[in-house]
Amino acid sequence: MKVLKKAGTILPMTAIMLSTVFAPVSMASAEEAEQVSAGVVTEANEESKTGYTTTFTYIDEEATDVQLVGGFQFYVKNDPNVYASGFTLVANDSLENYLYGPEEWENGLNLCHINDAGYVGDMTYDEESESWTISLNLPGGSYLYQYQVSYDGGETFEAIPDPGNLPECNEMGAHQTRSKFYVPYDSEKQSEIDDWSWLTPVENEEDRGTIVYTTYPGSLGKEQNVEIYLPAHYDAEREEPYKVLYLSHGGGGEEGDWFHQGNAANIVDRLVTEGKCEEFIIVCMNNAEYIIEGTRDWDFDAIFENTKDYLIPYIEQNYNVSTEVADRAYAGLSNGAKTTTMIYYKDPELFGYYGMFSGSAAWAWPELEDYSAMKEPNIYLAAGFADHLMMQNTYHTDEDKTLMGFKELLDEAGITFNHGGPYVTVQGAHDWFTWPQILKDYVETTLWK
């Protein structure tokens, strides 16, 4: 069964008192709900360093301890100590020594987001309202967060999304575990680096695409989940068929990641309205269904078979999309970048474009006498400045999964990437601050250009 959701309609998770979200009845009595609203609210505040104050409220009188966990850390732009997650740090030094919390944020320090789950803050309990609260002054951005709740004095904690601000896509089939909200940009109190309005929903609802939550008959012999972004003016009868980007999540993820955590639909909606790209379709599959039992690894051969023989035919039979190789792209982050690389190795002519975001399958590089087929598609490489898969971890080993390791192999084979330019570096780590920036750059500079 298909479920359609207008892209960008999840905006009420933020915004200058635009909405108040109540917790389920099981979390508080009706009388309590009248006293305090559960969820997250961002208000304009002249006293705030950023121009805004965000307050989180969780109602649970049985809890003994509650913590807020979210992406509320920062680093100085291009700090060499943070590069590739501390790749250049000397012994006994730590990346933590170069990170800032929201309390330390100051305009003019040139601070960038890092770690979408790196901050942990204790929430304060108010007996009168029987609620837990914490307030932060945050610069502009799209933020992910959870609560960690303890009922035994802090001995054990359970991680949950905000009951007053549940990920809306969960009702559609995906199972996101973190809540989300936006903080606006204040041009007087923040720097240009804090302007993330490009990933918020476009103002005109008619310019917002639609996300279709559905299933397709996959290679596992069952109906498999897929989420499909259709542009705002999608026309099933249009004479010119639409181009398609197949976009993979990373390890531990699923088909909903790019739309909920990555704001992919919002990003593309805005680029289309600004005339920076044509309308196209995005297909997000669940490659985690192919995890090898007992490991964290994916069966890349099985994913390739499913993509080529099941997913692509399903999309081409059910939507007005081009069947030309030049009009198909495949990209992914982390494990999805490994997947992208492996599909590229197996069949470089299956897609006209391959995008590797924050990682690769450099360890599986094919030793060929002739790399001419691998030179045909458009290759795009990008990672976060503080990303450990830039060149940390397995770099120059037999298990190399870094972007830099793959880049060097391409260079040795004479295969160009990024239109012959350097790989793209954005500010961020291996997180959901980095990947939306990469997607925006990929669409603006590379896809069908």
C-alpha positions as CSV (number, residue, x, y, z in Angstrom):
1,M,0.0,0.0,0.0
2,K,1.3,3.4,-0.9
3,V,1.2,6.3,1.6
4,L,1.9,9.8,0.3
5,K,3.2,12.6,2.4
6,K,3.9,16.2,1.2
7,A,7.6,17.0,1.6
8,G,8.3,19.6,4.2
9,T,5.1,19.2,6.2
10,I,7.1,18.2,9.3
11,L,8.1,21.8,9.9
12,P,6.1,22.2,13.2
13,M,9.0,20.5,15.0
14,T,10.5,23.9,15.5
15,A,9.9,27.4,15.2
16,I,9.3,30.5,17.1
17,M,6.2,29.3,18.9
18,L,4.6,28.1,15.7
19,S,3.2,25.0,17.4
20,T,2.9,23.3,20.7
21,V,3.1,19.5,20.8
22,F,1.6,17.5,23.6
23,A,2.8,14.2,24.9
24,P,0.6,11.1,24.7
25,V,-2.0,10.6,27.4
26,S,0.1,7.8,28.8
27,M,2.9,10.2,29.6
28,A,0.8,12.8,31.5
29,S,-2.7,13.4,32.8
30,A,-4.9,15.9,31.0
31,E,-4.5,18.3,33.9
32,E,-0.7,18.1,33.6
33,A,-0.9,18.6,29.9
34,E,-2.7,21.9,30.5
35,Q,0.1,23.1,32.7
36,V,3.0,22.3,30.5
37,S,3.5,21.4,26.9
38,A,5.8,18.4,26.1
39,G,8.1,18.7,23.1
40,V,10.5,21.3,21.8
41,V,9.9,25.0,21.2
42,T,12.3,27.5,19.7
43,E,11.6,31.2,20.6
44,A,13.1,34.4,19.5
45,N,15.0,35.8,22.4
46,E,16.9,39.2,22.5
47,E,18.9,38.0,25.5
48,S,20.2,34.9,23.6
49,K,23.7,35.0,22.0
50,T,22.2,33.4,18.9
51,G,18.9,35.3,18.9
52,Y,16.9,32.2,19.8
53,T,16.4,29.9,22.8
54,T,15.2,26.3,22.4
55,T,13.5,24.6,25.3
56,F,13.0,20.9,25.6
57,T,10.2,19.5,27.8
58,Y,9.7,15.9,28.8
59,I,6.8,14.7,31.0
60,D,7.5,11.6,33.1
61,E,7.0,11.7,36.9
62,E,8.4,8.2,37.3
63,A,11.8,9.0,35.8
64,T,14.7,9.5,38.2
65,D,17.1,11.0,35.6
66,V,16.6,12.4,32.1
67,Q,19.3,13.5,29.7
68,L,19.1,15.3,26.4
69,V,21.4,13.8,23.7
70,G,21.8,15.7,20.4
71,G,23.9,17.5,17.8
72,F,24.9,20.5,19.9
73,Q,28.7,20.6,19.5
74,F,30.9,22.8,17.4
75,Y,34.5,23.1,16.2
76,V,36.5,26.0,14.7
77,K,36.3,25.9,10.9
78,N,39.3,24.1,9.4
79,D,41.0,23.5,12.7
80,P,43.8,21.0,11.8
81,N,43.4,19.3,15.1
82,V,39.9,18.2,14.1
83,Y,40.7,17.1,10.5
84,A,39.7,13.5,9.7
85,S,38.5,13.1,13.3
86,G,41.9,14.0,14.8
87,F,44.1,12.3,12.2
88,T,47.0,14.6,12.9
89,L,46.7,14.7,16.8
90,V,49.8,13.8,18.8
91,A,49.8,11.0,21.4
92,N,47.6,11.6,24.5
93,D,45.8,14.5,22.8
94,S,42.0,14.2,22.2
95,L,39.5,15.5,19.8
96,E,37.4,16.6,22.7
97,N,39.9,19.3,23.5
98,Y,38.9,21.1,20.4
99,L,35.1,20.9,20.6
100,Y,32.7,23.6,21.9
101,G,29.4,23.2,23.6
102,P,26.3,25.4,23.2
103,E,27.3,27.4,26.3
104,E,30.6,28.2,24.7
105,W,29.2,29.2,21.3
106,E,30.1,32.8,20.4
107,N,29.5,34.7,17.1
108,G,32.7,35.4,15.3
109,L,34.5,32.2,16.5
110,N,33.7,30.7,13.1
111,L,32.2,27.6,14.7
112,C,30.9,24.7,12.6
113,H,28.5,21.9,13.6
114,I,30.0,18.5,14.5
115,N,28.6,15.2,15.9
116,D,24.8,15.0,15.4
117,A,24.7,13.0,18.7
118,G,27.7,14.3,20.6
119,Y,26.1,16.5,23.3
120,V,24.7,15.1,26.6
121,G,23.0,17.4,29.0
122,D,21.1,16.7,32.2
123,M,17.6,17.9,32.3
124,T,16.1,19.5,35.4
125,Y,12.9,18.2,37.1
126,D,10.1,20.6,38.2
127,E,7.9,18.9,40.8
128,E,5.0,21.3,40.3
129,S,4.6,20.6,36.6
130,E,6.1,17.1,36.9
131,S,8.2,17.8,33.8
132,W,11.9,17.7,32.9
133,T,13.3,20.7,31.0
134,I,16.5,22.1,29.5
135,S,17.1,25.2,27.4
136,L,19.9,25.9,24.9
137,N,20.8,28.9,22.8
138,L,21.6,27.4,19.4
139,P,22.6,28.9,16.0
140,G,20.7,28.1,12.8
141,G,20.5,24.5,11.7
142,S,18.5,21.2,11.6
143,Y,19.0,19.3,14.8
144,L,18.5,15.7,15.8
145,Y,18.0,14.6,19.4
146,Q,16.8,11.9,21.8
147,Y,16.1,11.6,25.5
148,Q,17.9,9.1,27.7
149,V,15.6,8.2,30.5
150,S,16.5,6.3,33.8
151,Y,14.2,4.9,36.4
152,D,16.9,3.5,38.7
153,G,18.9,6.6,39.8
154,G,21.0,6.7,36.6
155,E,22.3,3.1,36.7
156,T,20.7,2.4,33.3
157,F,19.2,4.6,30.6
158,E,16.8,4.0,27.8
159,A,17.1,6.1,24.6
160,I,13.8,7.3,23.2
161,P,12.6,10.0,20.7
162,D,10.8,12.9,22.1
163,P,7.2,11.7,22.8
164,G,6.0,15.3,22.2
165,N,7.8,15.5,18.9
166,L,7.9,12.0,17.4
167,P,9.4,11.5,13.9
168,E,6.4,11.8,11.7
169,C,7.7,9.3,9.1
170,N,7.5,6.5,11.7
171,E,3.7,6.3,11.0
172,M,4.5,5.8,7.3
173,G,6.7,2.7,7.7
174,A,10.2,4.0,8.5
175,H,11.4,3.6,12.1
176,Q,13.4,6.7,12.9
177,T,14.6,6.9,16.5
178,R,15.5,10.6,16.8
179,S,13.3,13.6,16.8
180,K,14.1,16.7,14.8
181,F,13.7,20.5,14.9
182,Y,15.0,23.6,13.1
183,V,16.5,26.8,14.5
184,P,16.2,29.9,12.2
185,Y,19.1,32.1,11.2
186,D,19.5,35.5,12.8
187,S,21.7,37.6,10.5
188,E,22.5,40.1,13.2
189,K,23.6,37.6,15.9
190,Q,24.9,34.8,13.8
191,S,27.5,34.5,10.9
192,E,26.7,33.3,7.4
193,I,28.1,29.9,8.3
194,D,25.0,29.5,10.6
195,D,22.5,30.0,7.8
196,W,21.0,26.6,7.2
197,S,17.7,27.9,5.7
198,W,18.5,25.9,2.5
199,L,17.4,22.7,4.2
200,T,14.1,23.9,5.6
201,P,10.8,23.4,3.7
202,V,10.1,25.9,1.0
203,E,7.6,28.6,1.9
204,N,5.2,27.9,-0.9
205,E,3.5,24.5,-0.3
206,E,2.9,24.1,-4.0
207,D,6.6,24.0,-4.5
208,R,7.0,21.0,-2.2
209,G,7.5,17.6,-3.6
210,T,5.7,14.5,-2.3
211,I,7.3,11.5,-0.5
212,V,5.7,8.2,-1.4
213,Y,6.1,5.4,1.3
214,T,5.6,2.1,-0.4
215,T,7.0,-1.4,-1.0
216,Y,8.3,-3.3,-4.1
217,P,8.8,-7.0,-4.8
218,G,12.5,-7.3,-4.1
219,S,15.1,-10.1,-4.3
220,L,14.4,-11.4,-0.8
221,G,11.1,-12.9,-2.0
222,K,9.0,-10.3,0.0
223,E,7.7,-6.8,-0.2
224,Q,10.6,-4.5,0.6
225,N,10.4,-0.9,1.8
226,V,11.2,2.1,-0.4
227,E,10.6,5.8,-0.1
228,I,10.3,7.8,-3.3
229,Y,10.5,11.6,-3.7
230,L,8.4,13.0,-6.5
231,P,9.0,16.6,-7.5
232,A,6.3,19.2,-6.9
233,H,5.1,19.2,-10.5
234,Y,5.6,15.5,-11.2
235,D,3.5,14.6,-14.3
236,A,3.0,10.9,-15.0
237,E,2.2,11.7,-18.6
238,R,5.0,14.2,-19.2
239,E,6.6,13.7,-22.6
240,E,10.1,13.9,-21.2
241,P,10.6,11.2,-18.5
242,Y,12.3,12.2,-15.2
243,K,15.8,11.4,-14.2
244,V,16.4,9.3,-11.1
245,L,18.8,9.4,-8.2
246,Y,19.0,6.2,-6.2
247,L,20.2,7.3,-2.7
248,S,21.5,4.9,0.0
249,H,21.7,5.4,3.7
250,G,24.6,4.2,5.8
251,G,25.2,1.4,8.4
252,G,22.4,1.1,10.9
253,G,20.1,3.2,8.7
254,E,17.1,2.6,6.6
255,E,15.0,4.1,3.8
256,G,13.8,7.0,5.8
257,D,17.1,8.4,6.8
258,W,17.7,10.8,3.9
259,F,14.3,12.4,4.1
260,H,14.0,12.7,7.9
261,Q,17.5,13.2,9.1
262,G,19.0,14.5,5.9
263,N,16.2,16.8,4.7
264,A,16.8,15.6,1.1
265,A,13.3,16.6,-0.1
266,N,13.6,20.1,1.3
267,I,17.0,20.6,-0.2
268,V,16.0,19.6,-3.7
269,D,12.7,21.5,-3.5
270,R,14.6,24.7,-2.8
271,L,17.2,24.1,-5.5
272,V,14.4,23.5,-8.0
273,T,12.6,26.7,-7.1
274,E,15.9,28.6,-7.3
275,G,16.5,27.2,-10.8
276,K,19.7,25.4,-9.7
277,C,18.6,22.0,-10.9
278,E,15.8,20.3,-12.9
279,E,13.0,18.3,-11.3
280,F,14.0,14.7,-10.7
281,I,13.0,11.7,-8.6
282,I,14.9,10.3,-5.6
283,V,14.6,6.6,-4.6
284,C,15.7,5.6,-1.1
285,M,15.8,1.9,-0.5
286,N,16.6,-0.2,2.6
287,N,20.0,-1.8,2.0
288,A,20.2,-2.9,5.6
289,E,17.9,-5.7,4.7
290,Y,21.0,-7.3,3.2
291,I,23.1,-7.3,6.3
292,I,25.2,-10.4,6.8
293,E,24.0,-12.3,9.8
294,G,26.3,-11.9,12.8
295,T,28.1,-8.9,11.3
296,R,27.7,-5.2,10.5
297,D,28.6,-5.9,6.9
298,W,26.3,-5.8,4.0
299,D,26.1,-8.4,1.2
300,F,27.1,-6.1,-1.7
301,D,26.6,-8.8,-4.3
302,A,23.0,-9.2,-3.2
303,I,22.4,-5.5,-3.1
304,F,23.7,-5.2,-6.6
305,E,21.4,-8.0,-7.8
306,N,18.4,-6.4,-6.1
307,T,19.2,-2.9,-7.5
308,K,19.7,-4.1,-11.0
309,D,17.0,-6.8,-11.4
310,Y,14.3,-5.7,-9.0
311,L,14.4,-2.1,-7.8
312,I,15.3,-0.3,-11.1
313,P,12.7,-2.3,-13.1
314,Y,10.0,-1.6,-10.5
315,I,10.7,2.2,-10.6
316,E,10.8,2.2,-14.4
317,Q,7.5,0.2,-14.7
318,N,5.6,2.3,-12.1
319,Y,6.9,5.9,-12.6
320,N,7.5,8.2,-15.5
321,V,11.3,7.8,-15.5
322,S,14.0,7.6,-18.1
323,T,15.5,4.2,-18.9
324,E,18.7,5.9,-20.3
325,V,21.9,5.1,-18.3
326,A,22.9,8.8,-18.5
327,D,19.7,9.7,-16.6
328,R,20.3,7.3,-13.6
329,A,22.5,8.1,-10.7
330,Y,23.5,6.1,-7.6
331,A,25.0,7.7,-4.4
332,G,25.3,6.9,-0.8
333,L,26.9,7.8,2.5
334,S,29.3,5.6,4.6
335,N,28.1,2.0,4.0
336,G,26.1,3.5,1.2
337,A,29.3,4.9,-0.3
338,K,30.8,1.4,-0.1
339,T,27.7,0.1,-1.8
340,T,28.0,2.8,-4.5
341,T,31.6,1.8,-5.0
342,M,30.9,-1.9,-5.3
343,I,28.1,-1.3,-7.9
344,Y,30.5,0.9,-9.8
345,Y,33.1,-1.9,-9.8
346,K,30.6,-4.5,-10.9
347,D,28.9,-2.6,-13.6
348,P,30.2,1.0,-14.3
349,E,27.6,1.3,-17.1
350,L,24.6,0.6,-14.9
351,F,24.5,4.3,-13.8
352,G,25.7,7.4,-15.5
353,Y,26.7,9.0,-12.1
354,Y,28.2,7.5,-9.0
355,G,28.5,9.6,-5.8
356,M,30.6,8.4,-2.9
357,F,29.9,10.4,0.3
358,S,32.1,9.8,3.3
359,G,33.7,6.5,2.4
360,S,34.4,3.9,-0.3
361,A,35.2,0.3,-1.0
362,A,38.9,1.0,-1.7
363,W,39.8,-2.4,-0.3
364,A,38.0,-4.2,-3.2
365,W,39.7,-2.2,-6.0
366,P,39.7,-4.4,-9.2
367,E,43.1,-4.9,-10.8
368,L,42.4,-4.5,-14.5
369,E,44.5,-4.1,-17.6
370,D,42.0,-1.7,-19.1
371,Y,40.0,0.8,-17.0
372,S,38.2,2.4,-19.9
373,A,34.8,1.3,-18.8
374,M,35.3,2.7,-15.3
375,K,36.2,6.1,-16.9
376,E,32.8,6.4,-18.6
377,P,30.5,7.4,-15.7
378,N,30.6,10.6,-13.7
379,I,32.3,10.1,-10.4
380,Y,31.8,12.4,-7.4
381,L,33.8,12.2,-4.1
382,A,33.0,14.2,-0.9
383,A,33.5,14.0,2.8
384,G,33.3,16.1,6.0
385,F,36.5,18.0,7.1
386,A,36.3,16.2,10.5
387,D,35.1,12.8,9.0
388,H,37.0,9.8,10.2
389,L,36.4,8.1,6.8
390,M,38.2,11.0,5.1
391,M,41.6,9.3,5.8
392,Q,41.4,7.9,9.3
393,N,40.7,4.3,10.6
394,T,41.6,1.9,7.7
395,Y,43.5,4.3,5.5
396,H,46.2,2.5,3.5
397,T,45.3,-0.9,4.9
398,D,43.9,-4.1,3.3
399,E,40.5,-3.0,4.6
400,D,40.7,0.6,3.3
401,K,37.3,2.2,3.2
402,T,38.4,5.8,3.2
403,L,37.6,8.5,0.7
404,M,41.3,9.4,0.4
405,G,42.3,5.9,-0.3
406,F,39.8,5.6,-3.1
407,K,40.8,8.9,-4.5
408,E,44.4,7.8,-4.8
409,L,43.3,4.6,-6.6
410,L,41.3,6.6,-9.1
411,D,44.3,8.9,-9.7
412,E,46.6,5.9,-10.3
413,A,44.2,4.5,-12.9
414,G,43.8,7.9,-14.6
415,I,40.1,8.1,-13.8
416,T,38.8,11.7,-13.3
417,F,36.2,12.6,-10.7
418,N,34.4,15.8,-9.7
419,H,34.7,17.1,-13.3
420,G,38.4,16.9,-13.1
421,G,38.6,18.9,-9.9
422,P,39.5,18.0,-6.3
423,Y,37.3,16.0,-4.0
424,V,34.7,18.1,-2.1
425,T,35.2,18.9,1.6
426,V,32.4,20.4,3.6
427,Q,32.5,21.4,7.3
428,G,31.3,18.5,9.5
429,A,32.1,15.0,10.6
430,H,30.6,11.6,9.9
431,D,27.2,12.9,10.6
432,W,23.9,14.4,9.5
433,F,25.4,17.9,9.4
434,T,27.8,16.8,6.7
435,W,25.6,14.7,4.3
436,P,23.0,17.3,3.6
437,Q,25.7,19.8,2.6
438,I,27.2,17.2,0.3
439,L,23.9,16.4,-1.3
440,K,23.2,20.1,-1.9
441,D,26.6,20.4,-3.6
442,Y,26.2,17.2,-5.6
443,V,22.9,18.4,-7.0
444,E,24.1,21.9,-7.7
445,T,27.4,21.1,-9.3
446,T,27.3,17.6,-10.7
447,L,24.0,15.7,-11.3
448,W,23.2,15.9,-15.0
449,K,25.5,18.9,-15.4
